[in-house]
């Protein structure tokens, strides 16, 4: 029976200016390996807020073991205000994986909780929906959750995509007249898509020098759902990656294949910020 797994934030919504305060402390020598009282003083966050905001930063891929993650350090160097489009997409990518990051995917995304369910199960089926639609379907999946906390937690998830102080910049989800839409996203630049593909490749095909294109187009927890794209949209992204030499596509005879041409995913992340300056 899947669990919602959204209580990490208690009731504190995602606000990048608060995550920024956690990252500043994580960038220091002592990092976040400090007492709650000291972290409260260093961040200026209330004692009830420090731990939830640290959890936001960790789940968003920016903090690891009380220090900036390698990616978090790069983002802190390039975008300390967390205000650029690549940062919104980066945080979304990792938040979509719950607290499991790049572990082997489960059979059903809902096994990793409400955020993973939302991105990889719900949205591919419901490109347009109301808040009540989400509550109804999520209640059927997470049937051990009480209605009130279920709704409260899912509202905080939705706000992460629609509030200007969170991830609204990427428009992965927009709200108009009570209806949520998922087809107006601002596409990330191809180097960031390349970074996502490289990390997913490490997860799903670690020993493979090539992969069937169909596998990349249809993976239930692959590029398509996390970018809010259908198969044709993913193919367009692959074409953009090929034009920059990030991948090679072998399409002379079926079955078509994709060959990685990157060396290090972090190099792609660095280029994602360089080209967005």
C-alpha positions as CSV (number, residue, x, y, z in Angstrom):
1,X,0.0,0.0,0.0
2,X,1.7,3.2,-1.1
3,X,2.3,6.1,1.3
4,X,2.1,9.7,0.3
5,X,5.5,10.6,1.8
6,X,5.0,14.3,1.6
7,X,5.2,15.1,5.3
8,X,8.9,16.1,5.0
9,X,7.8,19.8,4.6
10,X,5.4,19.6,7.6
11,X,3.3,22.6,6.4
12,X,6.0,24.8,4.9
13,X,5.7,25.5,1.2
14,X,8.7,25.6,-1.1
15,X,10.2,29.1,-1.1
16,X,13.5,29.4,-3.0
17,X,14.6,32.4,-0.8
18,X,14.5,30.0,2.2
19,X,16.3,27.2,0.4
20,X,18.9,29.8,-0.5
21,X,19.6,30.4,3.2
22,X,20.1,26.6,3.7
23,X,22.5,26.5,0.7
24,X,24.6,29.4,2.0
25,X,25.2,27.4,5.3
26,X,25.8,24.2,3.3
27,X,28.5,26.0,1.3
28,X,30.4,26.8,4.5
29,X,33.1,24.4,5.9
30,X,30.9,23.1,8.7
31,X,28.0,22.7,6.3
32,X,24.7,21.7,7.9
33,X,26.3,19.3,10.4
34,X,25.4,21.6,13.3
35,X,22.9,21.9,16.2
36,X,19.4,23.0,15.4
37,X,20.0,26.2,17.5
38,X,23.1,27.1,15.5
39,X,21.4,26.4,12.2
40,X,18.5,28.6,13.2
41,X,21.0,31.4,14.0
42,X,23.0,30.9,10.9
43,X,20.0,30.7,8.5
44,X,17.7,33.1,10.2
45,X,15.0,30.5,9.9
46,X,12.7,29.6,12.8
47,X,13.4,26.5,14.7
48,X,10.4,24.7,13.2
49,X,11.4,25.7,9.7
50,X,15.0,24.7,9.5
51,X,14.5,21.0,9.2
52,X,11.7,21.2,6.6
53,X,13.6,23.7,4.4
54,X,16.7,21.5,4.7
55,X,14.5,18.6,3.4
56,X,13.3,20.8,0.5
57,X,17.0,21.5,-0.4
58,X,17.9,17.8,-0.1
59,X,15.0,16.4,-2.1
60,X,15.7,19.1,-4.8
61,X,19.1,17.6,-5.3
62,X,21.0,20.6,-3.9
63,X,22.2,19.1,-0.6
64,X,23.8,15.8,0.2
65,X,25.1,14.6,3.5
66,X,24.9,18.1,5.1
67,X,27.0,19.7,2.3
68,X,26.2,21.0,-1.1
69,X,25.9,18.2,-3.6
70,X,28.3,18.4,-6.6
71,X,25.4,19.8,-8.6
72,X,24.4,22.0,-5.7
73,X,27.9,23.5,-5.6
74,X,27.8,24.2,-9.3
75,X,24.3,25.8,-9.0
76,X,25.4,27.9,-6.0
77,X,28.4,29.2,-8.1
78,X,26.3,30.0,-11.1
79,X,22.9,30.9,-9.7
80,X,23.1,31.7,-6.0
81,X,19.7,33.4,-6.1
82,X,18.1,30.3,-7.6
83,X,16.3,32.4,-10.2
84,X,17.1,30.9,-13.5
85,X,15.1,28.5,-15.7
86,X,17.7,25.7,-15.4
87,X,17.5,25.8,-11.6
88,X,13.7,25.5,-11.7
89,X,13.9,22.4,-13.9
90,X,16.8,20.9,-11.9
91,X,14.9,21.1,-8.7
92,X,11.7,19.7,-10.4
93,X,13.7,16.8,-11.8
94,X,14.9,15.7,-8.3
95,X,11.7,16.5,-6.4
96,X,9.9,14.3,-8.9
97,X,11.9,11.3,-7.5
98,X,10.8,11.7,-3.9
99,X,13.6,10.8,-1.5
100,X,14.9,8.0,-3.7
101,X,16.9,10.1,-6.1
102,X,18.3,7.9,-8.9
103,X,17.6,4.5,-7.3
104,X,16.2,1.7,-9.5
105,X,12.6,2.7,-10.3
106,X,9.7,0.9,-8.7
107,X,7.1,-1.0,-10.8
108,X,4.6,1.8,-10.0
109,X,5.8,5.4,-9.4
110,X,3.3,5.8,-6.6
111,X,5.5,3.4,-4.5
112,X,7.8,6.4,-4.1
113,X,5.1,8.7,-2.8
114,X,2.9,11.5,-3.9
115,X,5.3,13.6,-5.9
116,X,6.5,10.7,-8.0
117,X,2.9,9.6,-8.5
118,X,2.0,13.1,-9.6
119,X,4.7,13.5,-12.2
120,X,4.9,10.0,-13.6
121,X,1.4,8.5,-13.2
122,X,-1.1,11.3,-12.8
123,X,0.0,13.9,-15.3
124,X,0.6,11.5,-18.2
125,X,-3.1,10.6,-18.0
126,X,-4.5,14.0,-17.1
127,X,-2.9,16.8,-19.1
128,X,-5.6,19.2,-17.8
129,X,-7.3,18.8,-14.4
130,X,-8.8,20.5,-11.4
131,X,-7.6,20.3,-7.8
132,X,-10.6,18.1,-7.0
133,X,-9.6,15.7,-9.9
134,X,-6.2,15.3,-8.3
135,X,-7.6,14.8,-4.8
136,X,-10.1,12.2,-6.1
137,X,-7.5,10.1,-8.0
138,X,-4.8,10.4,-5.4
139,X,-7.2,9.3,-2.6
140,X,-7.8,6.0,-4.6
141,X,-4.1,5.4,-4.8
142,X,-3.1,6.5,-1.3
143,X,-6.2,5.1,0.4
144,X,-4.7,4.9,3.9
145,X,-4.3,8.7,4.0
146,X,-6.9,10.8,5.7
147,X,-8.6,13.3,3.4
148,X,-7.6,16.5,5.2
149,X,-3.8,15.9,5.3
150,X,-3.9,14.4,1.8
151,X,-5.4,17.6,0.4
152,X,-3.1,19.9,2.4
153,X,0.0,18.1,1.2
154,X,-1.1,17.9,-2.4
155,X,-1.9,21.7,-2.3
156,X,1.6,22.4,-1.2
157,X,2.9,20.2,-4.1
158,X,0.7,22.2,-6.6
159,X,1.9,25.5,-5.2
160,X,5.5,24.5,-5.8
161,X,4.7,24.8,-9.5
162,X,2.5,27.8,-9.5
163,X,3.9,30.2,-7.0
164,X,6.5,32.8,-8.2
165,X,8.7,32.2,-5.2
166,X,8.9,28.5,-6.1
167,X,9.2,26.8,-9.5
168,X,6.6,28.8,-11.5
169,X,9.3,30.0,-13.9
170,X,9.5,26.7,-15.8
171,X,5.7,26.5,-16.3
172,X,5.7,22.8,-15.9
173,X,2.2,23.4,-14.5
174,X,0.1,26.5,-14.9
175,X,-3.2,27.4,-13.3
176,X,-5.9,29.3,-15.2
177,X,-9.5,29.7,-14.0
178,X,-9.3,26.8,-11.6
179,X,-7.9,24.4,-14.3
180,X,-4.3,23.1,-14.2
181,X,-2.6,22.7,-17.6
182,X,0.6,20.8,-18.4
183,X,1.3,21.6,-22.0
184,X,2.8,25.2,-21.8
185,X,6.1,24.5,-20.2
186,X,9.2,26.6,-21.0
187,X,11.6,23.9,-22.4
188,X,14.9,23.6,-20.6
189,X,18.0,24.1,-22.8
190,X,19.4,21.0,-24.5
191,X,22.4,20.8,-22.2
192,X,20.2,20.5,-19.2
193,X,18.1,17.8,-21.0
194,X,21.4,16.1,-21.8
195,X,22.3,16.2,-18.0
196,X,18.9,14.6,-17.2
197,X,19.4,11.9,-19.9
198,X,22.9,11.2,-18.6
199,X,21.7,10.7,-15.0
200,X,18.8,8.5,-16.2
201,X,21.2,6.5,-18.3
202,X,23.4,5.9,-15.3
203,X,20.3,4.7,-13.4
204,X,18.7,2.6,-16.1
205,X,21.4,1.5,-18.5
206,X,24.7,1.7,-16.6
207,X,26.6,-0.9,-18.6
208,X,25.1,-0.1,-22.0
209,X,26.9,1.6,-24.8
210,X,23.7,2.1,-26.8
211,X,20.0,1.9,-26.1
212,X,17.0,1.3,-28.3
213,X,15.4,4.7,-29.0
214,X,12.0,3.2,-28.2
215,X,13.1,2.6,-24.7
216,X,14.0,6.2,-24.2
217,X,10.7,7.4,-25.8
218,X,8.5,5.2,-23.7
219,X,10.2,4.8,-20.3
220,X,7.5,5.4,-17.7
221,X,10.0,7.3,-15.4
222,X,12.2,8.7,-18.2
223,X,12.6,11.9,-20.0
224,X,9.1,12.2,-21.3
225,X,7.1,12.4,-18.1
226,X,9.6,14.5,-16.2
227,X,9.7,17.1,-19.0
228,X,5.9,16.8,-19.5
229,X,6.3,15.5,-23.1
230,X,4.8,12.8,-25.2
231,X,6.9,10.5,-27.4
232,X,7.1,13.0,-30.3
233,X,8.3,15.6,-27.9
234,X,11.0,13.4,-26.5
235,X,12.2,12.7,-30.1
236,X,12.4,16.4,-30.7
237,X,14.7,16.6,-27.6
238,X,16.8,13.8,-28.8
239,X,17.2,15.6,-32.2
240,X,18.4,18.7,-30.3
241,X,20.9,16.7,-28.3
242,X,22.2,15.1,-31.5
243,X,22.7,18.5,-33.1
244,X,25.1,19.4,-30.3
245,X,27.0,16.2,-30.3
246,X,25.6,15.1,-26.9
247,X,24.2,11.8,-28.4
248,X,24.4,10.0,-31.7
249,X,21.2,8.5,-33.2
250,X,21.5,5.4,-35.4
251,X,18.5,5.4,-37.7
252,X,19.7,3.9,-40.9
253,X,17.9,0.6,-40.2
254,X,15.6,-0.4,-37.4
255,X,15.6,-0.9,-34.5
256,X,16.8,2.7,-34.0
257,X,19.4,3.3,-31.3
258,X,20.8,6.1,-29.3
259,X,24.5,6.2,-28.4
260,X,25.8,8.5,-25.6
261,X,28.6,10.9,-26.5
262,X,29.0,12.8,-23.3
263,X,31.8,12.2,-20.8
264,X,30.6,13.6,-17.5
265,X,27.0,14.6,-16.7
266,X,28.4,17.6,-14.6
267,X,30.0,19.0,-17.8
268,X,26.5,19.1,-19.3
269,X,25.1,20.9,-16.3
270,X,27.9,23.4,-16.4
271,X,27.1,24.1,-20.1
272,X,23.4,24.4,-19.2
273,X,24.3,27.4,-17.0
274,X,26.9,28.8,-19.4
275,X,24.5,29.0,-22.3
276,X,21.7,30.5,-20.2
277,X,23.7,33.6,-19.2
